[in-house]
Amino acid sequence: MYRCLIVLSCLALATATRPLAAQSTVTGIRNLDFGPVIRGVPSSVSPNDPIRSGRFYVKHIINRQVQVQFTLPTRLNRVAGGGNMPITFATTDAVAKGTAPTSNPVTFNPNTTITFTLTSSADFFINLGGRVSPAAGQATGAYAGTITLTCTFF
């Protein structure tokens, strides 16, 4: 069996004045974790999984926009020794939801850039899922990669 873990990283870009940048943040909360996987058996994590999905927290200003763009790996590299494992992200592998009680979840494709207008809350969470596809002869060991979320605040 293998242990697959994706480390989350964050980058916030402010495209307006300095006070705007001070009010806007992006934080990686939880790594995307496939746990043990079996040779030759694809394994998925839903963005709605409360333990294994990757999670980010984004805070901006109510009634303003945030552009969200992921940099996603196409493979995970074996931590010790050589080798890699394919990883993919489907059109429904990301979910954003504001913290206000009236916020509705928005499912989106993490492979494309999306812009949100913050109407019910000034902050929201983004959960990320994905799928690994180990080969039948996949080398045993831990595999890891990096996902970067870039937010541009308007």
C-alpha positions as CSV (number, residue, x, y, z in Angstrom):
1,M,0.0,0.0,0.0
2,Y,1.0,3.6,-0.5
3,R,0.3,6.8,1.4
4,C,-0.6,9.7,-0.8
5,L,-0.5,13.3,0.6
6,I,-0.8,16.6,-1.2
7,V,0.6,19.6,0.6
8,L,-1.4,22.8,0.1
9,S,0.2,26.2,-0.4
10,C,-1.4,29.6,-0.7
11,L,-0.6,32.8,-2.5
12,A,-2.7,35.9,-2.2
13,L,-2.3,38.6,-4.8
14,A,-3.7,42.1,-4.1
15,T,-4.6,44.1,-7.2
16,A,-5.8,47.1,-5.4
17,T,-4.7,49.5,-2.6
18,R,-2.7,48.5,0.5
19,P,-5.7,48.6,2.9
20,L,-7.5,46.1,0.7
21,A,-4.5,43.7,0.9
22,A,-4.5,44.0,4.7
23,Q,-8.1,42.8,4.8
24,S,-7.6,39.9,2.5
25,T,-6.1,36.5,3.4
26,V,-5.7,33.0,2.1
27,T,-4.8,30.1,4.4
28,G,-4.2,26.4,3.8
29,I,-6.2,24.5,6.5
30,R,-6.0,20.8,5.6
31,N,-3.9,18.8,3.1
32,L,-5.6,16.6,0.5
33,D,-4.9,13.1,1.8
34,F,-5.7,9.9,-0.1
35,G,-4.5,7.7,2.7
36,P,-3.4,4.1,1.8
37,V,-4.1,3.2,-1.8
38,I,-3.7,-0.2,-3.5
39,R,-1.7,-1.1,-6.6
40,G,-3.8,-0.9,-9.7
41,V,-6.9,0.4,-8.0
42,P,-7.8,4.1,-8.6
43,S,-8.7,6.0,-5.4
44,S,-10.8,9.2,-5.1
45,V,-11.4,11.8,-2.4
46,S,-14.6,13.8,-2.6
47,P,-14.4,17.6,-2.0
48,N,-17.1,17.0,0.6
49,D,-15.0,14.5,2.6
50,P,-14.7,16.2,6.1
51,I,-11.3,14.6,6.8
52,R,-9.4,13.8,3.6
53,S,-10.3,16.6,1.3
54,G,-7.9,19.6,1.0
55,R,-9.2,22.8,2.5
56,F,-8.4,26.5,2.2
57,Y,-9.9,29.5,4.0
58,V,-10.3,32.8,2.1
59,K,-11.2,36.1,3.6
60,H,-11.9,39.4,1.7
61,I,-14.4,42.2,1.8
62,I,-18.2,41.7,1.5
63,N,-19.6,42.7,-1.9
64,R,-16.2,42.4,-3.5
65,Q,-14.8,39.8,-5.9
66,V,-12.1,37.1,-5.5
67,Q,-10.6,35.3,-8.4
68,V,-9.5,31.7,-7.6
69,Q,-7.0,29.8,-9.5
70,F,-5.4,26.4,-8.6
71,T,-2.0,25.2,-9.8
72,L,-2.5,21.4,-9.8
73,P,0.0,18.6,-10.2
74,T,-0.5,15.9,-12.8
75,R,1.5,13.4,-10.8
76,L,2.7,12.7,-7.3
77,N,6.3,12.0,-6.7
78,R,7.6,9.2,-4.6
79,V,9.1,10.7,-1.4
80,A,11.9,8.2,-1.1
81,G,13.3,6.6,-4.3
82,G,12.1,7.3,-7.8
83,G,8.7,7.0,-9.4
84,N,5.5,8.9,-9.6
85,M,1.7,8.3,-9.6
86,P,-0.9,10.1,-11.8
87,I,-3.3,12.4,-10.2
88,T,-6.3,14.1,-11.8
89,F,-9.0,16.6,-10.9
90,A,-12.5,16.5,-12.4
91,T,-15.0,19.2,-13.1
92,T,-16.7,18.7,-9.7
93,D,-13.7,18.3,-7.5
94,A,-13.9,21.8,-5.8
95,V,-16.6,23.2,-3.6
96,A,-16.7,26.8,-2.2
97,K,-19.0,27.8,0.6
98,G,-19.3,31.0,2.6
99,T,-19.5,31.0,6.4
100,A,-22.8,32.8,6.6
101,P,-25.9,30.6,7.3
102,T,-27.4,31.7,4.0
103,S,-24.4,30.8,1.9
104,N,-24.9,28.1,-0.7
105,P,-22.1,25.7,-1.8
106,V,-20.8,26.3,-5.3
107,T,-19.2,23.3,-7.0
108,F,-16.6,24.2,-9.6
109,N,-13.8,22.8,-11.8
110,P,-10.5,23.4,-10.1
111,N,-8.7,23.2,-13.5
112,T,-10.2,26.5,-14.5
113,T,-10.1,30.0,-13.0
114,I,-13.3,31.2,-11.3
115,T,-14.4,34.5,-9.8
116,F,-16.7,34.8,-6.8
117,T,-18.6,37.9,-5.6
118,L,-18.9,37.7,-1.8
119,T,-22.5,38.6,-1.2
120,S,-23.5,36.8,2.0
121,S,-20.2,36.6,3.9
122,A,-16.8,38.1,3.7
123,D,-15.1,34.7,4.0
124,F,-15.4,31.2,2.7
125,F,-13.9,27.8,2.6
126,I,-12.8,25.9,-0.6
127,N,-12.6,22.1,-0.3
128,L,-10.7,20.1,-2.9
129,G,-10.9,16.4,-3.9
130,G,-9.2,14.4,-6.6
131,R,-8.3,11.0,-8.0
132,V,-5.0,9.0,-8.0
133,S,-4.4,6.1,-10.4
134,P,-1.7,3.8,-9.2
135,A,-0.3,1.4,-11.8
136,A,-0.5,-2.4,-11.2
137,G,3.2,-2.5,-10.6
138,Q,3.4,0.8,-8.7
139,A,6.4,1.1,-6.3
140,T,5.4,0.9,-2.6
141,G,6.0,4.1,-0.6
142,A,4.7,7.5,0.2
143,Y,3.9,9.9,-2.6
144,A,3.5,13.7,-2.4
145,G,2.8,16.8,-4.4
146,T,2.0,20.5,-4.1
147,I,-1.2,22.3,-4.8
148,T,-1.1,26.1,-4.9
149,L,-4.2,28.3,-4.6
150,T,-3.8,31.8,-6.0
151,C,-6.4,34.4,-5.1
152,T,-6.6,37.8,-6.7
153,F,-8.7,40.3,-4.8
154,F,-10.7,43.0,-6.5
